[in-house]
Amino acid sequence: MYEKLDKSLINKIKNDEIIPKPLLICSGGTSSRCANDSQWTLDLRKNYRNIIYDKENKFVDIGGGTLMSSILSGLLDYGRTFPIGLSGLTGTGYILTGGISPISRSRGLAIDQIIRLKGYWGNGDAFELNLPTQFSSSEDKLKWKGLLGAAPFLGIVTEIRINSIQNKKLMCWQEDLDPDQLAEIIYEAENWPNSSSFHWVLSDTIRGFIVIELDGKSDSIAIESVNNVLKKNIFSKISIVKGLIDLPQIEVPTFKLERSKRRIHSEVLGVLGPPWRQGSYGLIQTLVKLIKKRPNPHCYIAAQQLGGVTSLQSKGSSSFIHRDAVWKPWITGSWEAGNKNMKDKSIDWIEEVWEELEKYCPGIHLAQMHDHLPWHKREIEAAFGEWLPGLQELKRELDPKGLLPPL
Ligand SMILES: Cc1cc2nc3c(=O)[nH]c(=O)nc-3n(C[C@H](O)[C@H](O)[C@H](O)COP(=O)(O)OP(=O)(O)OC[C@H]3O[C@@H](n4cnc5c(N)ncnc54)[C@H](O)[C@@H]3O)c2cc1C
């Protein structure tokens, strides 16, 4: 379906002539590691954006540089969809690193929809792997496990075959909350049906965001529990959209944003953890104190809810090992481009918030690469746990010269 990677590039990879390493890969171009001064970037956005839908089997072949919004547009006419995340702007980095969607609690992670992967290992050899069956070799099963959730460390993925799922309308609600209301809704949300998910952003104020897949049976349970917490009827603030394609953006509620003449750069660290239960009250108080210490107004803390069917896949089936996770908070540290002092402060602040969140969320969702930051070793240990030595062994075999980010 796609042009192969340029022969001269493959030769350079095979002859270990890409210097300095790692080779950066750009798909959606939404992370800090899609390009960097004095490093090579392989930009997949021009030649790897095809989307081909197979009507009979209901699967889609997409190129390694495809945007999530394009998948939804390509599937809309067929009444199908795909569990993209909170933004359509991300590329296949979203899928390959796990992919937590507002509908993951009922439909699974993005990696749970993958049925075939094509590309090149870090050693330059081409690969094509299908969802393993009982007849697959143990070697192929291991490579598949490595690719699902840790592909960026092992290879360049040029084509992904994914299952599409039936599109359903979504009910959405968004409103400002106080810290006690936030903690209480978090507590309640842990018992909501899988069709509902709760997300929130903490900045100058707190914004809560609920997404409910309309399936008729359990539609109103989340709404009723929020009505009880807020002691008012929230129905007037609800919108119904035709699917993820029209999902409103969750806004960062910030008062003090001055228009900066420079670009804002940021790093994001995502953590993963089990239900917080009563612990949500203490944790939110701590996070409110930490947000007041943030080095600049563009920094924020947010979270999305997972759990539900995402926990049904076995821990050993992919490199996304934190299958018991119910919350994924993420910490965004930001600074004006070129402001090294502010950058250092923001990175320190991320670590400070991580220190507190780690007590509730010991895992890491490695959605962004941080091999340029001092905490990379710590984060890969928290991301892959007991599976890390196996993954490192795979990397030694498939990317022996370290073309791709280090593990
Ligand atoms: C606005 C926004 C909303 C988000 N919402 C969610 C969310 O709801 N759920 C969630 O799980 N995550 C979410 N994320 C995180 C996002 O999934 C990760 O940042 C992801 O890495 C972005 O991938 P990309 O292709 O857009 O970025 P890029 O910067 O292009 O790629 C990121 C990294 O992924 C690797 N990579 C990308 N493509 C390939 C490929 N084809 N082969 C091999 N390696 C590759 C590379 O290492 C690259 O450095 C969000 C990010 C943003 C910016």
PDBQT file of the ligand as one rigid body, heavy atoms in Angstrom, charges set to zero:
ROOT
HETATM    1  C1  LIG A 501      -3.548  17.700  22.331  1.00  0.00    +0.000 C 
HETATM    2  C2  LIG A 501      -3.115  16.315  22.800  1.00  0.00    +0.000 A 
HETATM    3  C3  LIG A 501      -4.054  15.447  23.323  1.00  0.00    +0.000 A 
HETATM    4  C4  LIG A 501      -3.667  14.154  23.725  1.00  0.00    +0.000 A 
HETATM    5  N1  LIG A 501      -4.620  13.297  24.230  1.00  0.00    +0.000 NA
HETATM    6  C5  LIG A 501      -4.270  12.019  24.519  1.00  0.00    +0.000 A 
HETATM    7  C6  LIG A 501      -5.265  11.088  24.968  1.00  0.00    +0.000 A 
HETATM    8  O1  LIG A 501      -6.443  11.407  25.105  1.00  0.00    +0.000 OA
HETATM    9  N2  LIG A 501      -4.859   9.819  25.236  1.00  0.00    +0.000 N 
HETATM   10  C7  LIG A 501      -3.547   9.415  25.085  1.00  0.00    +0.000 A 
HETATM   11  O2  LIG A 501      -3.257   8.218  25.303  1.00  0.00    +0.000 OA
HETATM   12  N3  LIG A 501      -2.593  10.286  24.697  1.00  0.00    +0.000 NA
HETATM   13  C8  LIG A 501      -2.927  11.568  24.420  1.00  0.00    +0.000 A 
HETATM   14  N4  LIG A 501      -1.959  12.461  24.010  1.00  0.00    +0.000 N 
HETATM   15  C9  LIG A 501      -0.552  12.025  24.011  1.00  0.00    +0.000 C 
HETATM   16  C10 LIG A 501      -0.160  11.511  22.638  1.00  0.00    +0.000 C 
HETATM   17  O3  LIG A 501      -0.778  10.271  22.402  1.00  0.00    +0.000 OA
HETATM   18  C11 LIG A 501       1.365  11.314  22.578  1.00  0.00    +0.000 C 
HETATM   19  O4  LIG A 501       2.001  12.565  22.805  1.00  0.00    +0.000 OA
HETATM   20  C12 LIG A 501       1.834  10.739  21.244  1.00  0.00    +0.000 C 
HETATM   21  O5  LIG A 501       3.197  10.371  21.336  1.00  0.00    +0.000 OA
HETATM   22  C13 LIG A 501       1.662  11.724  20.124  1.00  0.00    +0.000 C 
HETATM   23  O6  LIG A 501       1.978  11.117  18.925  1.00  0.00    +0.000 OA
HETATM   24  P1  LIG A 501       2.155  11.995  17.602  1.00  0.00    +0.000 P 
HETATM   25  O7  LIG A 501       2.310  11.063  16.471  1.00  0.00    +0.000 OA
HETATM   26  O8  LIG A 501       1.073  13.019  17.533  1.00  0.00    +0.000 OA
HETATM   27  O9  LIG A 501       3.468  12.823  17.933  1.00  0.00    +0.000 OA
HETATM   28  P2  LIG A 501       4.962  12.795  17.320  1.00  0.00    +0.000 P 
HETATM   29  O10 LIG A 501       5.651  13.897  18.072  1.00  0.00    +0.000 OA
HETATM   30  O11 LIG A 501       4.969  12.880  15.847  1.00  0.00    +0.000 OA
HETATM   31  O12 LIG A 501       5.490  11.381  17.774  1.00  0.00    +0.000 OA
HETATM   32  C14 LIG A 501       5.750  11.112  19.124  1.00  0.00    +0.000 C 
HETATM   33  C15 LIG A 501       6.748   9.985  19.231  1.00  0.00    +0.000 C 
HETATM   34  O13 LIG A 501       6.090   8.769  18.893  1.00  0.00    +0.000 OA
HETATM   35  C16 LIG A 501       6.977   7.923  18.155  1.00  0.00    +0.000 C 
HETATM   36  N5  LIG A 501       6.359   7.633  16.850  1.00  0.00    +0.000 N 
HETATM   37  C17 LIG A 501       5.389   8.341  16.232  1.00  0.00    +0.000 A 
HETATM   38  N6  LIG A 501       5.026   7.726  15.083  1.00  0.00    +0.000 NA
HETATM   39  C18 LIG A 501       5.800   6.635  14.973  1.00  0.00    +0.000 A 
HETATM   40  C19 LIG A 501       5.888   5.603  14.002  1.00  0.00    +0.000 A 
HETATM   41  N7  LIG A 501       5.096   5.579  12.922  1.00  0.00    +0.000 N 
HETATM   42  N8  LIG A 501       6.798   4.617  14.207  1.00  0.00    +0.000 NA
HETATM   43  C20 LIG A 501       7.594   4.599  15.299  1.00  0.00    +0.000 A 
HETATM   44  N9  LIG A 501       7.542   5.563  16.253  1.00  0.00    +0.000 NA
HETATM   45  C21 LIG A 501       6.650   6.552  16.093  1.00  0.00    +0.000 A 
HETATM   46  C22 LIG A 501       8.295   8.636  18.027  1.00  0.00    +0.000 C 
HETATM   47  O14 LIG A 501       9.173   8.211  19.054  1.00  0.00    +0.000 OA
HETATM   48  C23 LIG A 501       7.934  10.091  18.268  1.00  0.00    +0.000 C 
HETATM   49  O15 LIG A 501       8.990  10.806  18.850  1.00  0.00    +0.000 OA
HETATM   50  C24 LIG A 501      -2.306  13.747  23.614  1.00  0.00    +0.000 A 
HETATM   51  C25 LIG A 501      -1.362  14.646  23.094  1.00  0.00    +0.000 A 
HETATM   52  C26 LIG A 501      -1.756  15.908  22.683  1.00  0.00    +0.000 A 
HETATM   53  C27 LIG A 501      -0.713  16.833  22.107  1.00  0.00    +0.000 C 
ENDROOT
TORSDOF 0
